[in-house]
């Protein structure tokens, strides 16, 4: 038992800090886009690709990133991911023009797509029983806090220094994690003896990338959607017949996991859409600077941190499924409260107050959703299961933001547009609640 505690103290921080680094980077961009556009002379369409290029590869390579750890060893793949992400971050920070920053953001996304599922798979390898539950709780808390804290850190770095420092910061952290991984992390003993599913890999990357592009792209979106449907249809057929699938379809034979995937998809869609539109609303409606905008998310981040610390205790007391239902209610109410209060009451009442409720819910929901998403999986497919969880996370983010923006693009008054956006986000969060109810009913059976 003492050995496990010692292991818990070394391996878990490596996993969590590496995952936190990815999430932080994803959110920092939200509060840095204006400065990036000014420094590199980017127009609106080119600036959109700074985010879209990253999202495209991050979402497209998730299943590949999860499965190669199963086949070739998660420690080796994790180290490669750290190097790719760190190098990509360095080159983004050094970018001098649009083609360079867009291509390096895409490269950085590939590193993230390898790291994200591998961090979760390493966690499943290294911990069992109660320790695994606690470790996943910490992992889930990191997912939520990393996204929120990135908004704050992005505002601080952009205002006080340069947006480039937000990317440069990843380099020493990534290299530190690289050497710590070599010294302290053991490779998984449950490597698959099968070779990598090359056809499935190509189809999954093509299908998921095309699907993300159909959401975030700037032209030929319908063509991309058709390509995505065809590629993903062929992908599913290949996964049925190939000997060593990149995404074993037995992952979807469990109603409990399926409900968790759906609930996570809609929750993440709602949460990231909320971050995205609120960041703009704070600057356009209340005139906040990037620094003030980042700090304005503290009413969500601080309660989120403290509520995340209670997840293990609450989960043991009332169960994951019930906790997810309660947490999504908090999130939904927190979002809708601004609609009820209106924007005329000012930031503290209209935005900050509801943010506290939103933050409590977000702190409680990610960890149990992660636990349920990898429940009842054997070690041989832990990486694939982690890849599905992170794919759902990333695709949900893209769909949520794109849906809200598309449905409110015709509203030109910013205050009215923000209220309409919050109503749509509330409905998306409500879909997460419905899926959570299905999850709860599946646990009773």
VOSE-207815 format. One record per residue (C-alpha): residue in three letters; x, y, z. Coordinates in steps of 0.5 Angstrom, whole numbers, plus 2048, in hexadecimal, padded with zeros to 3 digits. Example, Ala and Ser with C-alpha at 12.3 -4.5 7.8 and 13.67 -1.06 7.14 Angstrom:
# VOSE-207815
+------+------+-------+-----+
: code : east : north :  up :
+------+------+-------+-----+
:  Ala :  819 :   7F7 : 810 :
:  Ser :  81B :   7FE : 80E :
+------+------+-------+-----+
//
This chain:
# VOSE-207815
+------+------+-------+-----+
: code : east : north :  up :
+------+------+-------+-----+
:  Unk :  800 :   800 : 800 :
:  Unk :  806 :   805 : 802 :
:  Unk :  809 :   803 : 7FB :
:  Unk :  802 :   805 : 7F7 :
:  Unk :  802 :   80C : 7FB :
:  Unk :  809 :   80D : 7F9 :
:  Unk :  807 :   80C : 7F2 :
:  Unk :  801 :   810 : 7F3 :
:  Unk :  805 :   816 : 7F5 :
:  Unk :  80A :   816 : 7EF :
:  Unk :  806 :   813 : 7E9 :
:  Unk :  800 :   817 : 7EA :
:  Unk :  803 :   81E : 7EA :
:  Unk :  806 :   81C : 7E3 :
:  Unk :  800 :   81A : 7E0 :
:  Unk :  7FC :   820 : 7E3 :
:  Unk :  801 :   825 : 7E1 :
:  Unk :  802 :   822 : 7DA :
:  Unk :  7FA :   822 : 7D9 :
:  Unk :  7F9 :   829 : 7DC :
:  Unk :  7FE :   82C : 7D7 :
:  Unk :  7FA :   82A : 7D1 :
:  Unk :  7F4 :   82D : 7D4 :
:  Unk :  7F7 :   833 : 7D6 :
:  Unk :  7FA :   834 : 7CF :
:  Unk :  7F3 :   833 : 7CC :
:  Unk :  7F0 :   838 : 7D1 :
:  Unk :  7F5 :   83E : 7D0 :
:  Unk :  7F4 :   83F : 7C9 :
:  Unk :  7ED :   841 : 7CB :
:  Unk :  7EF :   847 : 7CE :
:  Unk :  7F5 :   848 : 7CA :
:  Unk :  7F2 :   849 : 7C3 :
:  Unk :  7F2 :   850 : 7C2 :
:  Unk :  7F9 :   851 : 7C4 :
:  Unk :  7FB :   84B : 7BF :
:  Unk :  7F7 :   84F : 7BA :
:  Unk :  7FA :   855 : 7BB :
:  Unk :  802 :   853 : 7BB :
:  Unk :  801 :   84E : 7B5 :
:  Unk :  7FC :   853 : 7B1 :
:  Unk :  7F7 :   84D : 7B0 :
:  Unk :  7F0 :   84E : 7AE :
:  Unk :  7EA :   84B : 7B1 :
:  Unk :  7EA :   845 : 7AC :
:  Unk :  7F2 :   844 : 7AD :
:  Unk :  7F1 :   845 : 7B5 :
:  Unk :  7EB :   840 : 7B5 :
:  Unk :  7F0 :   83B : 7B2 :
:  Unk :  7F5 :   83C : 7B8 :
:  Unk :  7F0 :   838 : 7BC :
:  Unk :  7ED :   834 : 7B7 :
:  Unk :  7F4 :   831 : 7B5 :
:  Unk :  7F5 :   82E : 7BC :
:  Unk :  7EE :   82C : 7BD :
:  Unk :  7EE :   828 : 7B6 :
:  Unk :  7F4 :   824 : 7B8 :
:  Unk :  7F3 :   823 : 7BF :
:  Unk :  7EC :   820 : 7BE :
:  Unk :  7EE :   81C : 7B8 :
:  Unk :  7F4 :   819 : 7BB :
:  Unk :  7F0 :   817 : 7C2 :
:  Unk :  7EF :   810 : 7C0 :
:  Unk :  7F6 :   80F : 7BD :
:  Unk :  7F9 :   812 : 7C3 :
:  Unk :  7F5 :   80D : 7C8 :
:  Unk :  7F6 :   807 : 7C4 :
:  Unk :  7FE :   807 : 7C2 :
:  Unk :  7FF :   807 : 7CA :
:  Unk :  7FB :   800 : 7CA :
:  Unk :  800 :   7FE : 7C5 :
:  Unk :  807 :   801 : 7C6 :
:  Unk :  807 :   802 : 7CD :
:  Unk :  804 :   808 : 7D0 :
:  Unk :  80A :   80B : 7D3 :
:  Unk :  80E :   80B : 7CD :
:  Unk :  808 :   80F : 7C9 :
:  Unk :  807 :   813 : 7CF :
:  Unk :  80E :   816 : 7CE :
:  Unk :  80D :   817 : 7C7 :
:  Unk :  807 :   81B : 7C8 :
:  Unk :  80B :   81F : 7CD :
:  Unk :  810 :   821 : 7C8 :
:  Unk :  80B :   822 : 7C3 :
:  Unk :  807 :   827 : 7C7 :
:  Unk :  80D :   82A : 7CA :
:  Unk :  810 :   82C : 7C3 :
:  Unk :  80A :   82E : 7C0 :
:  Unk :  809 :   833 : 7C6 :
:  Unk :  810 :   836 : 7C5 :
:  Unk :  80E :   837 : 7BD :
:  Unk :  807 :   83A : 7BF :
:  Unk :  80B :   83F : 7C3 :
:  Unk :  810 :   840 : 7BE :
:  Unk :  80B :   841 : 7B8 :
:  Unk :  80C :   847 : 7B4 :
:  Unk :  806 :   846 : 7AF :
:  Unk :  800 :   843 : 7AE :
:  Unk :  802 :   83D : 7AA :
:  Unk :  807 :   83B : 7B0 :
:  Unk :  802 :   83C : 7B6 :
:  Unk :  7FD :   838 : 7B2 :
:  Unk :  801 :   832 : 7B0 :
:  Unk :  805 :   832 : 7B7 :
:  Unk :  7FE :   832 : 7BB :
:  Unk :  7FC :   82C : 7B7 :
:  Unk :  802 :   829 : 7B8 :
:  Unk :  801 :   82B : 7C0 :
:  Unk :  7FA :   827 : 7BF :
:  Unk :  7FD :   821 : 7BD :
:  Unk :  802 :   821 : 7C3 :
:  Unk :  7FB :   822 : 7C8 :
:  Unk :  7F8 :   81D : 7C4 :
:  Unk :  7FD :   818 : 7C6 :
:  Unk :  7FE :   81B : 7CD :
:  Unk :  7F6 :   81B : 7CF :
:  Unk :  7F4 :   814 : 7CF :
:  Unk :  7FB :   811 : 7D1 :
:  Unk :  7FB :   815 : 7D7 :
:  Unk :  7F4 :   812 : 7D9 :
:  Unk :  7F7 :   80B : 7D7 :
:  Unk :  7FD :   80C : 7DB :
:  Unk :  7F9 :   80E : 7E1 :
:  Unk :  7F4 :   807 : 7E0 :
:  Unk :  7FB :   803 : 7E0 :
:  Unk :  7FE :   806 : 7E6 :
:  Unk :  7F8 :   806 : 7EB :
:  Unk :  7F3 :   801 : 7ED :
:  Unk :  7ED :   801 : 7F2 :
:  Unk :  7EC :   807 : 7F6 :
:  Unk :  7F2 :   80A : 7F4 :
:  Unk :  7F0 :   80A : 7ED :
:  Unk :  7E9 :   80D : 7EF :
:  Unk :  7ED :   813 : 7F2 :
:  Unk :  7F2 :   813 : 7EC :
:  Unk :  7EC :   814 : 7E7 :
:  Unk :  7E9 :   819 : 7EC :
:  Unk :  7EF :   81D : 7EC :
:  Unk :  7F0 :   81C : 7E4 :
:  Unk :  7E9 :   81F : 7E3 :
:  Unk :  7EA :   824 : 7E8 :
:  Unk :  7F0 :   826 : 7E4 :
:  Unk :  7EC :   826 : 7DD :
:  Unk :  7E7 :   82B : 7E0 :
:  Unk :  7EC :   830 : 7E4 :
:  Unk :  7F1 :   830 : 7DE :
:  Unk :  7EC :   832 : 7D9 :
:  Unk :  7E9 :   838 : 7DE :
:  Unk :  7F0 :   83A : 7E0 :
:  Unk :  7F3 :   83A : 7D9 :
:  Unk :  7EE :   840 : 7D8 :
:  Unk :  7F1 :   844 : 7DE :
:  Unk :  7F8 :   842 : 7DD :
:  Unk :  7F7 :   844 : 7D5 :
:  Unk :  7F4 :   84B : 7D7 :
:  Unk :  7FA :   84C : 7DC :
:  Unk :  800 :   84A : 7D8 :
:  Unk :  7FD :   84E : 7D2 :
:  Unk :  7FC :   854 : 7D5 :
:  Unk :  802 :   854 : 7DA :
:  Unk :  807 :   851 : 7D5 :
:  Unk :  806 :   84E : 7CE :
:  Unk :  801 :   849 : 7CB :
:  Unk :  807 :   845 : 7C9 :
:  Unk :  809 :   843 : 7D0 :
:  Unk :  803 :   83F : 7D1 :
:  Unk :  806 :   83A : 7CC :
:  Unk :  80D :   83B : 7CE :
:  Unk :  80B :   839 : 7D5 :
:  Unk :  809 :   832 : 7D3 :
:  Unk :  811 :   831 : 7D0 :
:  Unk :  814 :   830 : 7D7 :
:  Unk :  80E :   82D : 7DA :
:  Unk :  80E :   828 : 7D5 :
:  Unk :  815 :   826 : 7D5 :
:  Unk :  815 :   825 : 7DD :
:  Unk :  80F :   821 : 7DC :
:  Unk :  813 :   81D : 7D7 :
:  Unk :  819 :   81B : 7DB :
:  Unk :  814 :   81A : 7E1 :
:  Unk :  811 :   815 : 7DD :
:  Unk :  817 :   811 : 7DB :
:  Unk :  819 :   811 : 7E2 :
:  Unk :  813 :   80F : 7E6 :
:  Unk :  80D :   80D : 7E1 :
:  Unk :  80D :   805 : 7E0 :
:  Unk :  80B :   803 : 7D9 :
:  Unk :  804 :   7FF : 7D8 :
:  Unk :  805 :   7F7 : 7D9 :
:  Unk :  7FE :   7F6 : 7D5 :
:  Unk :  801 :   7F8 : 7CE :
:  Unk :  7FC :   7F5 : 7C9 :
:  Unk :  800 :   7F0 : 7C4 :
:  Unk :  7FC :   7F2 : 7BE :
:  Unk :  7FF :   7F7 : 7B9 :
:  Unk :  7FC :   7FE : 7B8 :
:  Unk :  7F6 :   7FE : 7B4 :
:  Unk :  7F8 :   803 : 7AE :
:  Unk :  7F2 :   803 : 7AA :
:  Unk :  7EE :   805 : 7B0 :
:  Unk :  7F3 :   80A : 7B2 :
:  Unk :  7F3 :   80E : 7AC :
:  Unk :  7EB :   80D : 7AB :
:  Unk :  7EA :   810 : 7B2 :
:  Unk :  7EF :   816 : 7B1 :
:  Unk :  7EC :   817 : 7AB :
:  Unk :  7E5 :   817 : 7AD :
:  Unk :  7E6 :   81A : 7B4 :
:  Unk :  7EA :   820 : 7B1 :
:  Unk :  7E5 :   821 : 7AB :
:  Unk :  7DF :   821 : 7B0 :
:  Unk :  7E3 :   826 : 7B5 :
:  Unk :  7E4 :   82A : 7AE :
:  Unk :  7DD :   82A : 7AC :
:  Unk :  7DC :   82E : 7B3 :
:  Unk :  7E2 :   832 : 7B4 :
:  Unk :  7E4 :   833 : 7AC :
:  Unk :  7E3 :   83A : 7A8 :
:  Unk :  7E1 :   836 : 7A1 :
:  Unk :  7DF :   830 : 79E :
:  Unk :  7DB :   82E : 7A5 :
:  Unk :  7D6 :   82A : 7A2 :
:  Unk :  7DB :   826 : 79D :
:  Unk :  7DF :   825 : 7A4 :
:  Unk :  7D9 :   822 : 7A7 :
:  Unk :  7D7 :   81D : 7A2 :
:  Unk :  7DE :   81B : 7A2 :
:  Unk :  7DE :   81A : 7A9 :
:  Unk :  7D8 :   816 : 7A9 :
:  Unk :  7DB :   811 : 7A3 :
:  Unk :  7E1 :   811 : 7A7 :
:  Unk :  7DE :   80F : 7AE :
:  Unk :  7D9 :   80A : 7AB :
:  Unk :  7DF :   806 : 7A8 :
:  Unk :  7E3 :   807 : 7AE :
:  Unk :  7DD :   804 : 7B2 :
:  Unk :  7DD :   7FE : 7AD :
:  Unk :  7E4 :   7FD : 7AD :
:  Unk :  7E4 :   7FD : 7B5 :
:  Unk :  7DF :   7F7 : 7B4 :
:  Unk :  7E3 :   7F3 : 7B0 :
:  Unk :  7EB :   7F4 : 7B2 :
:  Unk :  7EE :   7F0 : 7B6 :
:  Unk :  7F1 :   7F6 : 7BB :
:  Unk :  7ED :   7FC : 7BA :
:  Unk :  7EF :   802 : 7BC :
:  Unk :  7E8 :   803 : 7BF :
:  Unk :  7E6 :   7FD : 7C2 :
:  Unk :  7DE :   7FD : 7C1 :
:  Unk :  7DD :   7F9 : 7C7 :
:  Unk :  7DE :   800 : 7CB :
:  Unk :  7D7 :   802 : 7C9 :
:  Unk :  7D4 :   7FC : 7CB :
:  Unk :  7D3 :   7FE : 7D2 :
:  Unk :  7CD :   803 : 7D3 :
:  Unk :  7D1 :   806 : 7D9 :
:  Unk :  7D7 :   809 : 7D5 :
:  Unk :  7D2 :   80B : 7CF :
:  Unk :  7CE :   80F : 7D4 :
:  Unk :  7D4 :   812 : 7D7 :
:  Unk :  7D7 :   814 : 7D0 :
:  Unk :  7D1 :   817 : 7CE :
:  Unk :  7D0 :   81B : 7D4 :
:  Unk :  7D7 :   81D : 7D4 :
:  Unk :  7D7 :   81F : 7CD :
:  Unk :  7D1 :   824 : 7CE :
:  Unk :  7D4 :   827 : 7D5 :
:  Unk :  7DB :   828 : 7D1 :
:  Unk :  7D7 :   82C : 7CC :
:  Unk :  7D3 :   830 : 7D1 :
:  Unk :  7D9 :   832 : 7D5 :
:  Unk :  7DE :   834 : 7CF :
:  Unk :  7D8 :   838 : 7CC :
:  Unk :  7D7 :   83B : 7D2 :
:  Unk :  7DF :   83D : 7D3 :
:  Unk :  7DF :   83F : 7CC :
:  Unk :  7D9 :   844 : 7CC :
:  Unk :  7DA :   847 : 7D3 :
:  Unk :  7E1 :   848 : 7D1 :
:  Unk :  7DF :   84D : 7CB :
:  Unk :  7D9 :   84F : 7CF :
:  Unk :  7DD :   852 : 7D5 :
:  Unk :  7E1 :   856 : 7D0 :
:  Unk :  7DC :   859 : 7CB :
:  Unk :  7D6 :   85A : 7D0 :
:  Unk :  7DA :   85C : 7D7 :
:  Unk :  7E1 :   85E : 7D3 :
:  Unk :  7E5 :   85A : 7D7 :
:  Unk :  7ED :   859 : 7D5 :
:  Unk :  7F0 :   852 : 7D4 :
:  Unk :  7F2 :   852 : 7DB :
:  Unk :  7EC :   854 : 7DE :
:  Unk :  7E8 :   84F : 7DA :
:  Unk :  7ED :   849 : 7DC :
:  Unk :  7EC :   84B : 7E3 :
:  Unk :  7E5 :   84C : 7E2 :
:  Unk :  7E4 :   844 : 7E2 :
:  Unk :  7E7 :   844 : 7E9 :
:  Unk :  7E0 :   843 : 7EC :
:  Unk :  7DF :   83D : 7E8 :
:  Unk :  7E6 :   83A : 7E9 :
:  Unk :  7E7 :   83B : 7F0 :
:  Unk :  7E0 :   837 : 7F2 :
:  Unk :  7E2 :   832 : 7ED :
:  Unk :  7E9 :   830 : 7F0 :
:  Unk :  7E5 :   82F : 7F7 :
:  Unk :  7DF :   82B : 7F4 :
:  Unk :  7E4 :   827 : 7F1 :
:  Unk :  7E8 :   825 : 7F7 :
:  Unk :  7E1 :   822 : 7FA :
:  Unk :  7E0 :   81E : 7F4 :
:  Unk :  7E3 :   817 : 7F7 :
:  Unk :  7DF :   818 : 7FD :
:  Unk :  7D8 :   81A : 7FA :
:  Unk :  7D9 :   814 : 7F5 :
:  Unk :  7DA :   80F : 7FA :
:  Unk :  7D4 :   812 : 7FE :
:  Unk :  7CF :   813 : 7F8 :
:  Unk :  7D2 :   80F : 7F2 :
:  Unk :  7D5 :   812 : 7EC :
:  Unk :  7CE :   812 : 7E8 :
:  Unk :  7CA :   816 : 7ED :
:  Unk :  7D0 :   81B : 7EE :
:  Unk :  7D1 :   81C : 7E6 :
:  Unk :  7C9 :   81E : 7E6 :
:  Unk :  7CA :   823 : 7EC :
:  Unk :  7D0 :   826 : 7E9 :
:  Unk :  7CD :   827 : 7E2 :
:  Unk :  7C7 :   82A : 7E5 :
:  Unk :  7CC :   82F : 7E9 :
:  Unk :  7CF :   830 : 7E2 :
:  Unk :  7C8 :   831 : 7DE :
:  Unk :  7C5 :   836 : 7E4 :
:  Unk :  7CC :   83A : 7E4 :
:  Unk :  7CC :   83B : 7DD :
:  Unk :  7C4 :   83D : 7DC :
:  Unk :  7C5 :   842 : 7E2 :
:  Unk :  7C8 :   847 : 7DE :
:  Unk :  7C2 :   847 : 7D9 :
:  Unk :  7BD :   848 : 7DF :
:  Unk :  7C1 :   84D : 7E3 :
:  Unk :  7C3 :   851 : 7DC :
:  Unk :  7C9 :   855 : 7DB :
:  Unk :  7C7 :   85C : 7DD :
:  Unk :  7C9 :   85A : 7E5 :
:  Unk :  7D0 :   85A : 7E3 :
:  Unk :  7D6 :   855 : 7E3 :
:  Unk :  7D5 :   853 : 7EA :
:  Unk :  7CE :   851 : 7EB :
:  Unk :  7CD :   84F : 7E3 :
:  Unk :  7D3 :   84B : 7E2 :
:  Unk :  7D7 :   84A : 7E8 :
:  Unk :  7D1 :   847 : 7ED :
:  Unk :  7CF :   842 : 7E8 :
:  Unk :  7D6 :   840 : 7E6 :
:  Unk :  7D7 :   83E : 7ED :
:  Unk :  7D1 :   839 : 7EC :
:  Unk :  7D4 :   837 : 7E5 :
:  Unk :  7DB :   836 : 7E8 :
:  Unk :  7D8 :   831 : 7EE :
:  Unk :  7D5 :   82D : 7E9 :
:  Unk :  7DB :   82C : 7E4 :
:  Unk :  7DF :   82A : 7EA :
:  Unk :  7DB :   825 : 7EC :
:  Unk :  7D9 :   822 : 7E5 :
:  Unk :  7E0 :   820 : 7E1 :
:  Unk :  7E3 :   81B : 7E6 :
:  Unk :  7DD :   817 : 7E6 :
:  Unk :  7DB :   817 : 7DF :
:  Unk :  7E3 :   815 : 7DE :
:  Unk :  7E2 :   80F : 7E2 :
:  Unk :  7DB :   80D : 7DF :
:  Unk :  7DE :   80E : 7D8 :
:  Unk :  7E4 :   809 : 7D9 :
:  Unk :  7E0 :   804 : 7DE :
:  Unk :  7E0 :   7FC : 7DD :
:  Unk :  7E6 :   7FD : 7D8 :
:  Unk :  7EC :   7F8 : 7D8 :
:  Unk :  7F3 :   7FA : 7D8 :
:  Unk :  7F4 :   7F8 : 7D0 :
:  Unk :  7EF :   7FD : 7CE :
:  Unk :  7F0 :   803 : 7D3 :
:  Unk :  7F4 :   807 : 7CE :
:  Unk :  7EE :   806 : 7C9 :
:  Unk :  7E9 :   808 : 7CF :
:  Unk :  7ED :   80E : 7D1 :
:  Unk :  7ED :   810 : 7C9 :
:  Unk :  7E6 :   810 : 7C9 :
:  Unk :  7E5 :   814 : 7CF :
:  Unk :  7E9 :   819 : 7CD :
:  Unk :  7E6 :   819 : 7C6 :
:  Unk :  7DF :   81A : 7C8 :
:  Unk :  7E2 :   820 : 7CD :
:  Unk :  7E6 :   824 : 7C7 :
:  Unk :  7E0 :   822 : 7C2 :
:  Unk :  7DB :   825 : 7C7 :
:  Unk :  7DF :   82B : 7C8 :
:  Unk :  7DF :   82D : 7C0 :
:  Unk :  7D8 :   82B : 7BF :
:  Unk :  7D5 :   82F : 7C5 :
:  Unk :  7D9 :   835 : 7C3 :
:  Unk :  7D7 :   835 : 7BC :
:  Unk :  7D0 :   833 : 7BD :
:  Unk :  7CF :   839 : 7C2 :
:  Unk :  7D3 :   83E : 7BD :
:  Unk :  7CF :   83C : 7B7 :
:  Unk :  7C8 :   83C : 7BA :
:  Unk :  7C9 :   844 : 7BC :
:  Unk :  7CD :   846 : 7B7 :
:  Unk :  7C8 :   84A : 7B4 :
:  Unk :  7C7 :   84E : 7BB :
:  Unk :  7CB :   855 : 7BA :
:  Unk :  7CA :   858 : 7C1 :
:  Unk :  7CF :   855 : 7C5 :
:  Unk :  7CB :   855 : 7CC :
:  Unk :  7C5 :   851 : 7C8 :
:  Unk :  7CA :   84C : 7C5 :
:  Unk :  7CD :   84A : 7CC :
:  Unk :  7C6 :   849 : 7CF :
:  Unk :  7C4 :   845 : 7C9 :
:  Unk :  7CA :   841 : 7C9 :
:  Unk :  7C9 :   840 : 7D1 :
:  Unk :  7C2 :   83D : 7CF :
:  Unk :  7C5 :   838 : 7CA :
:  Unk :  7CB :   836 : 7CF :
:  Unk :  7C6 :   835 : 7D4 :
:  Unk :  7C2 :   830 : 7CF :
:  Unk :  7C9 :   82C : 7CE :
:  Unk :  7CA :   82C : 7D5 :
:  Unk :  7C3 :   829 : 7D6 :
:  Unk :  7C5 :   823 : 7D1 :
:  Unk :  7CA :   821 : 7D5 :
:  Unk :  7C6 :   821 : 7DB :
:  Unk :  7C1 :   81C : 7D7 :
:  Unk :  7C7 :   818 : 7D5 :
:  Unk :  7C9 :   818 : 7DD :
:  Unk :  7C2 :   815 : 7DF :
:  Unk :  7C3 :   810 : 7DA :
:  Unk :  7CA :   80E : 7DD :
:  Unk :  7C7 :   80E : 7E4 :
:  Unk :  7C1 :   809 : 7E2 :
:  Unk :  7C6 :   805 : 7DE :
:  Unk :  7CA :   804 : 7E5 :
:  Unk :  7C4 :   802 : 7E9 :
:  Unk :  7C3 :   7FC : 7E4 :
+------+------+-------+-----+
//
